[in-house]
Structure formats: C-alpha cells, structure tokens
Amino acid sequence: MTTSTTNRPTILLIAGHWLGAWAWDEVLPHLRTDGARAVAMTLPGLDADDADRTTRTLDDQARAIRDVIASHGDEPAILVAHSGANAPATLFVDRYPELVARVIWVDSGPVADGSAFAPELSVDVEELPLPPFDDLGRQASLEGLTADVLARFRERAVPEPGPVLRQAVALSNDARQSVPTTLVCCSISAVQVRELVRDGLPMFAEVATLTDLDIIDLPTGHWPMWSRPRDLADVIRSAAAETA
C-alpha cells in the first residue's frame, strides 16, 4: 500500500551565503523518492538577475520564506537552513513559529538576539563575493568537495548583499524556543556541539534555550548537499518522519 503524502509538511530547503535553490539539485531527487513535498528557494539578494539585490535585507529574506510557505498551502513546513541561511530562518521562526513544524539546521544553528554576521562591515561595501577557496577553507571545511564541485560553486555563486551581513537579528517571541529542532553536525561533531552549548559559547546561546532538540552527526565538510547529498536527504527525511 502506498502511504499518502497529503498530510506531510512541505520541506523547504534554504542554502547559505552565495547560494541559491540550485545548491540543492543533488538532494531533491532523493527527498522526493517517496513522494515527499520538497522545494528549494533562492533568498532575495542571491538572484543574479535581480537588479536591486545588493539592497536586500534579512527582513526581505524572512518575508520571502513566508511567501514560499504561503504558496505551498500555508501550512506548517519543515524548514531546512544551511550555514548563513540561519539568520533569515531564525527571524522567520521567531515571527511565525506556528508555521514551522520543525527546523533542521545543516552545519548551522539559530542565531541569538542582537547578533549580526558582519557587524563591522563598512556601509560602503555593497556586497561580499565568494572568497578564494584557500581563504574560505580556513573558515569552513571543504572536505568532500571535488574540483568539479568547486568550479561549479565558483561559477554560480552570487555575492552576498552587504545589508544582509550587517543587519542584527531582532527576536521577541519565546515561542520559537519550543519549535522542534534538529541540528545536523557536519564539520564539527554532535559531541563538540553539546560541549560548546554546555560551556556557554555565545555562538550557541540560542541553541541552549531550545526545549525540543535533536543533535545528530553527518561527518563531512560544510557543504553536505554536495559531498553527501543522498545521506543528507536521508537525515532530512528521518527528521521529517519524526515530525509528521
């Protein structure tokens, strides 16, 4: 007997800095094998054809997430946020916790109130392009990425808008803390994450407030949608099954 997918939450995939919906191309087919409703989106500011993209803000990005969910039935969705998508995703969860069945952070996590990715970035900087891979590799693990993958990353990457990087996240709704949450640990382990939360590291301050939290391992680099796409899809589907 085929299981109905009518009541399953939509899985909404959002990639991090410099990336659009295309970043999930290798994951989506594995998510949809059993009829799951999975879609990927490009955040405002990361569409190369948008003439105003360098003026886009985190508020614009949070509104865009709201619009995508509305267009797919306006029912609680499973939000999958990778890396730097954590700021707009955190804003969205704070503003619309009733529309989030679960949030899955991929080598990422929710950000704390008042934090910004690059608060010291000069207002004269309109955008931040993808840095050289030698520099990027010192900030985030490139493990598992082939030369072809890196070439595609370089070719398709869109500079990150300056306003998105400078804007501080403003949170006000404690209901976000009870939204079911899964942390997928790739470049650092679940054990390390638990230790950092316990030690009170500011980067994990918001994680410490969560009341319904799973932390799981998927060992690889910071871009598992390219290094382990099938395995990442399995992890997402497993977490989604716990939600449905």
C-alpha positions as CSV (number, residue, x, y, z in Angstrom):
1,M,0.0,0.0,0.0
2,T,1.3,3.5,-0.9
3,T,1.4,5.9,2.1
4,S,-0.5,9.1,1.4
5,T,1.7,12.3,1.3
6,T,-1.3,14.6,1.6
7,N,-0.7,15.5,5.3
8,R,3.1,15.6,5.2
9,P,4.6,19.0,5.8
10,T,6.4,20.6,2.9
11,I,10.2,20.5,3.2
12,L,11.6,23.9,2.3
13,L,15.4,24.0,1.6
14,I,17.4,27.2,2.0
15,A,21.1,27.3,1.3
16,G,23.7,29.6,2.9
17,H,25.8,32.5,1.7
18,W,26.4,32.9,-2.1
19,L,24.0,30.1,-2.9
20,G,20.5,29.8,-4.5
21,A,18.0,27.0,-4.9
22,W,20.4,25.3,-7.3
23,A,22.6,24.2,-4.4
24,W,20.1,21.5,-3.5
25,D,19.8,20.0,-7.0
26,E,21.5,16.7,-5.9
27,V,19.5,16.4,-2.7
28,L,16.0,17.0,-4.0
29,P,15.7,13.8,-6.1
30,H,16.5,11.7,-3.0
31,L,14.0,13.6,-0.9
32,R,11.2,13.1,-3.5
33,T,11.6,9.3,-4.0
34,D,8.7,8.6,-1.7
35,G,6.5,11.4,-2.9
36,A,7.6,13.9,-0.2
37,R,6.9,17.5,-1.0
38,A,10.3,19.2,-1.1
39,V,11.2,22.6,-2.6
40,A,14.2,24.8,-2.6
41,M,14.2,28.6,-2.7
42,T,16.6,31.4,-3.5
43,L,16.7,34.1,-0.9
44,P,16.3,37.7,-2.0
45,G,19.7,39.1,-2.8
46,L,21.0,35.9,-4.2
47,D,19.3,36.0,-7.5
48,A,21.9,37.2,-10.0
49,D,19.2,38.7,-12.2
50,D,17.8,40.9,-9.5
51,A,18.9,44.5,-10.3
52,D,18.2,45.6,-6.7
53,R,19.7,42.6,-5.0
54,T,22.5,44.5,-3.2
55,T,19.9,46.4,-1.2
56,R,18.0,43.3,0.1
57,T,17.8,42.8,3.9
58,L,17.2,40.0,6.3
59,D,13.6,41.2,6.6
60,D,13.2,40.8,2.9
61,Q,14.5,37.3,3.1
62,A,12.2,36.4,6.0
63,R,9.3,37.7,4.1
64,A,10.3,35.6,1.1
65,I,10.3,32.5,3.2
66,R,6.8,33.4,4.3
67,D,5.7,33.9,0.7
68,V,7.0,30.5,-0.3
69,I,5.2,28.7,2.5
70,A,2.0,30.6,1.6
71,S,2.3,29.4,-2.0
72,H,2.6,25.8,-0.9
73,G,-0.6,25.6,1.2
74,D,0.2,28.0,4.0
75,E,0.5,25.0,6.4
76,P,3.4,24.4,8.9
77,A,6.5,23.4,6.9
78,I,9.8,21.8,7.7
79,L,12.4,24.5,7.3
80,V,15.9,23.3,6.3
81,A,18.5,26.0,6.7
82,H,22.2,25.6,5.8
83,S,25.0,27.8,7.1
84,G,24.4,31.5,6.6
85,A,20.7,31.0,5.9
86,N,20.4,30.8,9.7
87,A,19.8,34.5,10.2
88,P,16.7,34.8,8.0
89,A,15.5,31.4,9.1
90,T,15.8,32.4,12.8
91,L,13.9,35.6,12.0
92,F,11.1,33.6,10.3
93,V,10.8,31.1,13.2
94,D,10.6,34.0,15.7
95,R,7.9,35.7,13.7
96,Y,5.9,32.7,12.6
97,P,6.6,29.7,14.9
98,E,3.1,28.4,14.1
99,L,4.2,27.8,10.5
100,V,7.3,25.7,11.4
101,A,6.6,22.1,12.0
102,R,10.4,21.5,12.5
103,V,13.6,23.4,11.7
104,I,16.6,21.5,10.6
105,W,19.9,23.3,10.8
106,V,22.5,21.9,8.4
107,D,26.0,22.6,9.9
108,S,24.4,25.7,11.3
109,G,22.1,26.8,14.1
110,P,19.8,29.6,15.3
111,V,21.3,32.9,15.9
112,A,20.9,35.0,19.1
113,D,19.0,38.2,19.5
114,G,21.1,41.2,18.5
115,S,23.7,39.2,16.6
116,A,24.9,40.0,13.0
117,F,27.2,38.1,10.7
118,A,29.5,41.0,9.9
119,P,28.5,44.0,12.1
120,E,31.8,45.8,11.4
121,L,31.4,45.6,7.6
122,S,31.6,49.1,6.2
123,V,28.4,50.6,4.8
124,D,30.3,51.3,1.7
125,V,30.6,47.6,1.0
126,E,27.6,46.7,-1.2
127,E,28.3,43.0,-1.5
128,L,30.7,40.3,-0.4
129,P,31.8,37.9,-3.2
130,L,32.8,34.3,-2.6
131,P,36.4,34.5,-1.4
132,P,39.3,32.4,-2.8
133,F,38.9,28.8,-1.7
134,D,42.2,28.9,0.3
135,D,40.6,31.6,2.4
136,L,37.2,30.0,2.6
137,G,38.8,26.7,3.6
138,R,40.2,28.4,6.7
139,Q,36.7,29.4,7.8
140,A,34.7,26.3,6.8
141,S,35.6,22.8,5.9
142,L,35.8,22.0,2.2
143,E,36.0,18.3,2.9
144,G,34.4,16.1,0.2
145,L,34.2,18.7,-2.5
146,T,35.7,17.7,-5.8
147,A,37.4,20.1,-8.2
148,D,34.3,20.0,-10.4
149,V,32.1,20.9,-7.5
150,L,34.3,23.8,-6.5
151,A,34.3,25.0,-10.1
152,R,30.5,25.0,-10.1
153,F,30.4,26.8,-6.8
154,R,32.7,29.5,-8.1
155,E,30.8,29.8,-11.4
156,R,27.3,30.0,-9.9
157,A,28.0,31.8,-6.6
158,V,26.3,35.2,-6.2
159,P,27.9,37.9,-3.9
160,E,26.2,38.3,-0.6
161,P,24.4,41.6,-0.1
162,G,26.0,43.9,2.4
163,P,22.8,44.8,4.3
164,V,22.2,41.1,5.0
165,L,25.6,40.7,6.5
166,R,25.4,43.9,8.6
167,Q,21.8,43.6,9.9
168,A,21.4,42.5,13.5
169,V,18.7,39.9,14.2
170,A,15.9,41.2,16.5
171,L,14.0,38.4,18.3
172,S,11.0,38.8,20.5
173,N,8.9,35.7,20.5
174,D,9.8,33.0,23.0
175,A,7.5,30.5,21.2
176,R,10.4,29.9,18.8
177,Q,12.2,28.1,21.5
178,S,9.7,25.2,21.6
179,V,9.7,24.6,17.8
180,P,11.0,21.0,17.2
181,T,14.6,21.4,16.1
182,T,17.3,19.2,14.6
183,L,21.0,20.1,14.4
184,V,22.8,18.2,11.7
185,C,26.5,18.3,12.6
186,C,28.9,18.0,9.7
187,S,32.2,19.9,10.1
188,I,32.1,19.6,13.9
189,S,30.6,16.7,15.8
190,A,27.5,16.4,17.9
191,V,29.7,15.8,21.0
192,Q,31.5,19.0,20.3
193,V,28.3,21.0,19.8
194,R,26.9,19.7,23.1
195,E,30.1,20.7,24.9
196,L,30.0,24.2,23.4
197,V,26.4,24.6,24.4
198,R,27.2,23.4,27.9
199,D,30.2,25.8,28.1
200,G,28.1,28.8,27.2
201,L,29.8,29.7,23.9
202,P,27.9,32.8,22.7
203,M,27.5,31.3,19.2
204,F,25.4,28.6,20.7
205,A,23.4,30.7,23.2
206,E,20.2,30.3,21.2
207,V,20.6,26.6,21.0
208,A,20.8,26.4,24.8
209,T,17.2,27.8,25.0
210,L,15.6,25.2,22.8
211,T,13.3,22.7,24.6
212,D,12.8,20.1,21.8
213,L,16.2,19.4,20.3
214,D,17.9,16.5,18.5
215,I,21.6,16.7,17.6
216,I,22.9,14.2,15.1
217,D,26.1,13.6,13.1
218,L,26.7,13.6,9.4
219,P,30.5,13.8,9.2
220,T,31.7,15.7,6.2
221,G,32.5,19.3,5.2
222,H,30.4,22.4,5.5
223,W,28.6,21.7,2.2
224,P,27.0,18.3,2.7
225,M,24.5,18.9,-0.1
226,W,27.4,18.3,-2.5
227,S,29.7,16.0,-0.5
228,R,27.0,13.6,0.8
229,P,23.7,14.5,-0.9
230,R,22.0,11.1,-0.5
231,D,22.9,10.8,3.1
232,L,21.8,14.4,3.8
233,A,18.5,13.6,2.2
234,D,18.1,10.5,4.4
235,V,18.8,12.6,7.5
236,I,16.2,15.2,6.5
237,R,13.6,12.5,5.7
238,S,14.3,10.9,9.1
239,A,13.8,14.1,10.9
240,A,10.7,14.9,8.9
241,A,9.2,11.5,9.8
242,E,9.6,12.3,13.4
243,T,7.5,15.4,12.8
244,A,4.7,14.1,10.7
